Amino acid sequence: MPGASRGIGLILLVLLTGVIVGAFLGELLGVLLPQGFWQTFLTHGPTVGLTSPATLDLRFLSLTLGLALKVNLVAVLGVVVAALALRKL
């Protein structure tokens, strides 16, 4: 059975790579495409996560944490391509 020997770490790594490459290509397309419907359609989407960083102040230590993921159509296509590539491995 193909895929039975894959660990969860490899699957997460491939999907995370797909998200990162897709997001990078989405930002690149946003710069290269002229203003209009296709630029908006391909490169704009919701931001998921903490939009402003959370701060934990313990008087002797201050931690600032934040994580946001910009989801757009190109990033979703990157995940799909990564999942298809993982099936071929």
Residue pairs with C-beta under 8 A, 6 or more apart in sequence:
2 87
3 86
3 87
6 86
6 89
10 86
11 86
14 82
14 83
14 85
14 86
15 79
15 82
15 83
15 86
17 82
18 78
18 79
18 80
18 81
18 82
18 83
18 85
19 69
19 75
19 78
19 79
19 82
20 78
21 78
21 82
22 72
22 74
22 75
22 76
22 77
22 78
22 79
22 81
23 69
23 70
23 72
23 74
23 75
23 78
25 74
25 78
26 42
26 43
26 70
26 72
26 73
26 74
26 75
27 43
29 39
29 42
29 43
29 74
30 39
30 42
30 43
33 39
33 42
33 43
41 73
42 72
42 73
42 74
43 72
43 73
43 74
44 72
45 70
45 71
45 72
45 73
45 75
46 71
47 68
47 69
47 70
47 71
48 68
48 69
48 71
49 66
49 67
49 68
49 69
50 65
50 66
50 67
50 68
51 68
52 66
53 64
53 65
53 66
54 64
54 65
54 66
55 62
55 63
55 64
55 65
56 62
56 63
56 64
56 65
